[in-house]
Amino acid sequence: MRIKKGDKVLVITGKDKGTQGEVIQTAPRVGKILVEGANLVKKHIPAEKTKKGGKVGQRIELPTFMNVSNAKLICPQCGKATRVGYSVDEKGEKRRACKKCKKMIE
């Protein structure tokens, strides 16, 4: 997968189109990523059954997984949303590269 944990991405489709966020988690086998602040769903947390301690029920918003094809990497050098390619560096290692500015990512 070309997007990794810790990368900054731009959501390009869906209800959160245009949202930028950091990748919290990846699921490479299914091709999904978890983006901070995007694809939020409301989860209802019930109150304790005994009602001890004054706890009450609440609704919290949590990010859920989205398909990796719905996000583009934001290049750290040029700051633009870009596709990711690969190229070989001076040491002979294969590394990710920005398709717009042709510079290495990482």
C-alpha positions in Angstrom: 0.0 0.0 0.0 1.4 3.4 -0.9 0.0 5.3 2.0 1.4 4.6 5.5 0.6 5.3 9.1 1.6 8.9 10.0 1.1 10.3 6.4 -1.0 13.4 5.9 -3.7 12.8 3.3 -6.5 14.6 1.5 -9.9 12.9 1.2 -11.0 13.2 -2.5 -14.4 11.6 -2.5 -17.4 11.0 -0.2 -19.1 13.0 2.5 -15.8 14.4 3.8 -14.4 15.5 0.5 -11.7 18.1 1.0 -10.8 17.1 4.5 -7.2 16.8 5.5 -6.0 14.5 8.2 -3.3 12.1 9.5 -3.5 8.4 8.9 -4.0 6.8 12.3 -4.1 3.1 11.2 -3.8 1.1 8.0 -5.3 -2.3 7.0 -3.2 -3.3 4.0 -4.9 -6.7 3.4 -8.2 -5.0 2.7 -6.9 -1.7 1.4 -8.4 0.6 4.0 -7.1 3.4 6.1 -8.3 5.3 9.2 -8.0 9.0 8.9 -8.2 11.4 11.8 -11.3 13.7 11.5 -12.7 12.0 8.5 -15.5 9.4 7.9 -16.9 10.0 11.4 -19.8 7.9 12.8 -21.7 8.4 16.0 -21.6 5.7 18.6 -24.1 5.5 21.4 -22.6 4.7 24.8 -25.3 3.5 27.3 -25.3 4.6 30.9 -24.3 2.1 33.5 -27.1 -0.3 34.4 -26.8 0.5 38.1 -26.6 4.3 37.7 -23.8 4.5 40.3 -21.5 7.4 40.2 -23.8 9.7 38.2 -22.8 8.3 34.8 -25.1 9.1 31.9 -25.3 7.9 28.4 -23.6 9.8 25.6 -22.9 9.9 21.9 -19.3 10.0 20.7 -17.9 10.4 17.2 -15.3 7.9 16.0 -13.5 7.7 12.7 -14.1 4.5 10.7 -12.1 2.8 8.0 -12.3 4.1 4.4 -10.9 2.8 1.2 -7.4 3.9 0.4 -8.4 5.0 -3.1 -10.6 7.7 -1.6 -7.5 9.6 -0.3 -4.4 11.2 -1.8 -1.1 11.7 -0.1 0.0 15.3 0.6 3.6 15.6 -0.3 5.8 16.9 2.6 8.1 18.8 0.2 5.7 20.6 -2.2 2.5 20.5 0.0 0.3 19.3 -2.9 -2.1 16.3 -3.0 -0.3 13.8 -5.3 -0.2 10.2 -6.4 2.7 8.1 -5.1 5.3 6.4 -7.3 8.4 4.5 -6.5 12.0 5.2 -7.5 15.4 3.8 -6.6 17.7 6.1 -4.5 21.5 6.4 -4.4 21.9 3.4 -2.1 19.8 1.2 -4.4 16.8 1.1 -2.2 13.2 1.4 -3.5 11.5 4.4 -2.0 8.3 6.3 -2.4 8.4 9.4 -4.6 6.0 12.3 -5.3 4.6 12.3 -8.9 4.4 16.1 -9.0 7.8 17.3 -7.7 9.7 14.0 -8.2 11.3 14.2 -4.7 11.6 11.2 -2.3 9.1 10.9 0.5 10.5 9.9 3.9 
